[in-house]
Amino acid sequence: MSPLPPLRAIRAGIDRLPAHQDAPRHRHGAAYVTVVFAGAYEQASYAGRLKVEAGDLLVQPTFDAHADRMRSRGVELLRLPWRRELTLGGVFGDLPIDEIRRAAAHDIGEAVALVEVLTATRRPRARRVDHWSDRLAADLATGDHTPLAAWAEQANLSRETVSRGFTARFGVSPARFRAELRARAAWARIAETPAPLADIAYDLGFADQAHMTRAVRWLTGAAPAAWRAPAPR
């Protein structure tokens, strides 16, 4: 597997991004939340192509990869640290954004606690699906093992068209997108369940446990045993 870009860290607090400051596809290890106060942008991530605008809250999951494209003359936003997030994240709307902003101005931890309460019983907006690449991203996110050539044939597209079109929208080939998602699914199962590693590898379609171990190390920088280690006292 070719090397992945290094993991980035975020700085909690309010940030203002100028117009045309697109962000090529990059990775984050720790989960975080973005609250948008003004402006709009589009993000292409494991959760699909997401439209994020003023009044929205975006949960960025643990071990995420995404690209951002500005859709306004600048964006004002708030970034908050977040707990380990095994889902693919997503956009939440209709939240008291001004209340979150006031809480953050007082204390970042207070704002995080408020967001936890506000999102506890909500689900993110449905995926955007207005292009075949959105359907493919959604299928890959479910762990579908359909060969890409077969998927392209079912969609009445050539494999080359699928590869080029998907890469143009998501910043990575569908084969790479699938490999990252499968490695992430393995990491999540390893970190959160006591299931035997061999069983996880089989369930997720890896050739064997060693294959899964290489994939998890590739994505996270650590072998499965590290994610099974007990937390320090």
C-alpha positions as CSV (number, residue, x, y, z in Angstrom):
1,M,0.0,0.0,0.0
2,S,1.3,3.5,-0.8
3,P,1.9,5.7,2.2
4,L,-1.0,7.9,3.4
5,P,-0.6,11.6,4.1
6,P,0.3,12.4,7.7
7,L,-2.5,13.0,10.3
8,R,-3.3,16.6,11.0
9,A,-4.4,18.1,14.3
10,I,-6.9,20.9,14.8
11,R,-6.7,24.0,17.0
12,A,-9.9,24.4,19.0
13,G,-11.6,27.8,18.8
14,I,-13.0,30.2,16.2
15,D,-11.3,30.5,12.8
16,R,-12.0,32.6,9.8
17,L,-11.1,31.2,6.4
18,P,-10.7,33.6,3.4
19,A,-12.4,33.1,0.1
20,H,-11.0,30.5,-2.3
21,Q,-9.1,28.7,0.5
22,D,-9.9,25.2,-0.7
23,A,-8.3,22.3,1.2
24,P,-7.0,19.3,-0.9
25,R,-7.8,15.9,0.6
26,H,-6.1,15.4,4.0
27,R,-6.4,13.3,7.1
28,H,-7.2,13.8,10.8
29,G,-6.6,11.2,13.5
30,A,-8.7,12.6,16.3
31,A,-12.4,13.4,15.9
32,Y,-13.7,17.0,16.1
33,V,-16.8,19.1,15.5
34,T,-17.1,22.1,13.2
35,V,-19.8,24.7,13.8
36,V,-20.3,27.1,10.9
37,F,-21.4,30.7,11.8
38,A,-21.1,32.3,8.4
39,G,-20.4,31.2,4.8
40,A,-20.6,27.8,3.1
41,Y,-18.4,25.0,1.8
42,E,-18.6,21.5,0.4
43,Q,-16.8,18.6,1.9
44,A,-16.0,15.3,0.2
45,S,-15.4,12.6,2.9
46,Y,-16.2,9.1,3.8
47,A,-19.7,10.4,4.7
48,G,-20.1,11.5,1.0
49,R,-20.3,15.0,-0.4
50,L,-21.6,17.2,2.3
51,K,-23.0,20.8,1.9
52,V,-22.1,22.7,5.0
53,E,-23.4,26.3,5.6
54,A,-24.1,28.8,8.2
55,G,-26.1,27.2,11.1
56,D,-24.8,23.7,10.5
57,L,-22.7,21.5,12.8
58,L,-20.4,18.9,11.2
59,V,-19.1,16.0,13.1
60,Q,-15.7,14.9,11.7
61,P,-15.1,11.3,12.8
62,T,-11.9,9.6,14.1
63,F,-9.5,8.6,11.3
64,D,-11.3,10.7,8.7
65,A,-10.1,11.9,5.3
66,H,-11.7,14.7,3.4
67,A,-11.3,17.6,1.0
68,D,-13.0,21.0,1.4
69,R,-14.2,23.4,-1.4
70,M,-15.3,26.9,-0.5
71,R,-18.7,28.0,-1.7
72,S,-18.8,31.5,-0.3
73,R,-16.6,34.6,0.3
74,G,-15.0,33.2,3.3
75,V,-16.2,31.1,6.2
76,E,-16.4,31.7,10.0
77,L,-16.4,28.6,12.1
78,L,-15.7,27.1,15.5
79,R,-13.8,23.8,15.9
80,L,-14.3,21.7,19.0
81,P,-12.5,18.6,20.2
82,W,-14.7,15.4,20.1
83,R,-14.8,12.0,21.6
84,R,-13.8,8.9,19.7
85,E,-16.3,8.7,16.8
86,L,-16.8,5.4,15.1
87,T,-19.5,6.5,12.7
88,L,-18.7,8.4,9.5
89,G,-20.0,11.6,11.0
90,G,-22.2,14.0,9.1
91,V,-24.0,17.4,9.2
92,F,-26.6,18.4,11.8
93,G,-28.9,21.4,11.3
94,D,-31.5,23.3,13.3
95,L,-29.3,23.6,16.4
96,P,-28.9,26.7,18.7
97,I,-25.7,27.8,17.1
98,D,-25.6,31.1,19.0
99,E,-25.8,29.2,22.3
100,I,-22.9,27.0,21.3
101,R,-20.9,30.1,20.4
102,R,-21.6,31.7,23.8
103,A,-20.6,28.5,25.6
104,A,-17.4,28.3,23.6
105,A,-16.5,31.9,24.5
106,H,-16.9,31.0,28.1
107,D,-15.2,27.6,28.1
108,I,-14.4,25.1,25.3
109,G,-15.3,22.1,27.5
110,E,-18.7,23.7,28.2
111,A,-19.4,24.0,24.5
112,V,-18.4,20.4,23.9
113,A,-20.8,19.2,26.6
114,L,-23.6,21.3,25.1
115,V,-23.0,19.8,21.6
116,E,-23.0,16.3,23.1
117,V,-26.5,16.9,24.6
118,L,-27.8,18.6,21.5
119,T,-26.7,15.8,19.1
120,A,-27.5,12.8,21.4
121,T,-30.9,12.1,20.0
122,R,-30.5,13.4,16.5
123,R,-29.2,11.9,13.3
124,P,-27.2,13.7,10.6
125,R,-28.8,14.8,7.4
126,A,-29.2,12.1,4.7
127,R,-26.3,11.7,2.2
128,R,-26.3,13.8,-0.9
129,V,-27.1,11.5,-3.9
130,D,-27.4,13.4,-7.1
131,H,-24.5,11.8,-9.1
132,W,-23.4,8.2,-9.7
133,S,-20.2,9.0,-7.7
134,D,-22.4,9.7,-4.6
135,R,-24.0,6.3,-5.0
136,L,-20.7,4.6,-5.3
137,A,-19.3,6.3,-2.2
138,A,-22.4,5.2,-0.3
139,D,-22.1,1.6,-1.5
140,L,-18.4,1.5,-0.5
141,A,-19.2,2.9,2.9
142,T,-21.5,-0.1,3.5
143,G,-18.6,-2.5,2.9
144,D,-20.0,-3.7,-0.4
145,H,-17.6,-6.2,-1.9
146,T,-18.8,-5.8,-5.5
147,P,-15.8,-5.5,-7.8
148,L,-15.5,-2.0,-9.2
149,A,-15.7,-3.3,-12.8
150,A,-19.0,-5.0,-12.0
151,W,-20.3,-1.9,-10.3
152,A,-19.4,0.2,-13.4
153,E,-21.1,-2.3,-15.7
154,Q,-24.3,-2.2,-13.6
155,A,-24.2,1.6,-13.8
156,N,-23.7,1.5,-17.6
157,L,-20.4,3.2,-17.2
158,S,-16.8,2.2,-18.2
159,R,-14.4,1.4,-15.4
160,E,-12.2,4.3,-16.6
161,T,-15.1,6.7,-16.4
162,V,-15.9,5.5,-12.9
163,S,-12.2,5.9,-11.8
164,R,-11.7,9.3,-13.3
165,G,-15.1,10.7,-12.2
166,F,-14.9,9.5,-8.6
167,T,-11.4,10.8,-8.2
168,A,-12.4,14.2,-9.5
169,R,-15.1,14.5,-6.9
170,F,-13.5,12.8,-3.9
171,G,-9.8,13.4,-4.5
172,V,-9.0,9.7,-4.4
173,S,-9.7,6.6,-6.6
174,P,-12.6,4.4,-5.6
175,A,-10.2,1.5,-5.0
176,R,-8.2,3.6,-2.5
177,F,-11.4,4.9,-0.9
178,R,-12.6,1.3,-0.4
179,A,-9.3,0.3,1.1
180,E,-9.3,3.1,3.6
181,L,-12.9,2.5,4.6
182,R,-12.2,-1.2,5.1
183,A,-9.1,-0.5,7.2
184,R,-11.1,2.0,9.3
185,A,-13.9,-0.5,9.8
186,A,-11.4,-3.1,11.0
187,W,-9.8,-0.5,13.4
188,A,-13.3,0.3,14.8
189,R,-14.2,-3.3,15.4
190,I,-10.8,-4.0,17.0
191,A,-11.0,-0.9,19.3
192,E,-14.6,-1.4,20.4
193,T,-15.3,-5.1,20.5
194,P,-13.6,-8.2,21.9
195,A,-14.1,-10.2,18.7
196,P,-11.2,-12.4,17.7
197,L,-9.0,-10.6,15.1
198,A,-9.3,-13.5,12.7
199,D,-13.1,-13.3,12.8
200,I,-13.0,-9.5,12.1
201,A,-10.6,-10.1,9.2
202,Y,-12.9,-12.7,7.7
203,D,-16.1,-10.6,8.2
204,L,-14.5,-7.6,6.4
205,G,-13.2,-9.6,3.5
206,F,-9.5,-9.5,4.2
207,A,-7.4,-12.3,2.8
208,D,-6.3,-13.2,6.4
209,Q,-5.5,-11.7,9.7
210,A,-2.0,-10.6,8.6
211,H,-3.6,-8.7,5.7
212,M,-5.9,-6.9,8.1
213,T,-3.0,-6.1,10.5
214,R,-1.1,-4.4,7.7
215,A,-4.2,-2.4,6.7
216,V,-4.8,-1.1,10.2
217,R,-1.2,-0.2,10.7
218,W,-1.3,1.6,7.3
219,L,-4.3,3.7,8.3
220,T,-3.7,4.4,12.0
221,G,0.1,4.0,12.4
222,A,-0.3,1.3,15.0
223,A,-1.0,-2.5,14.9
224,P,-4.3,-4.0,16.2
225,A,-2.7,-5.0,19.5
226,A,-2.1,-1.3,20.3
227,W,-5.9,-0.6,20.0
228,R,-6.7,-3.6,22.2
229,A,-4.3,-2.4,24.9
230,P,-6.0,-1.4,28.2
231,A,-6.2,2.3,29.0
232,P,-3.5,3.5,31.4
233,R,-4.6,3.9,35.0
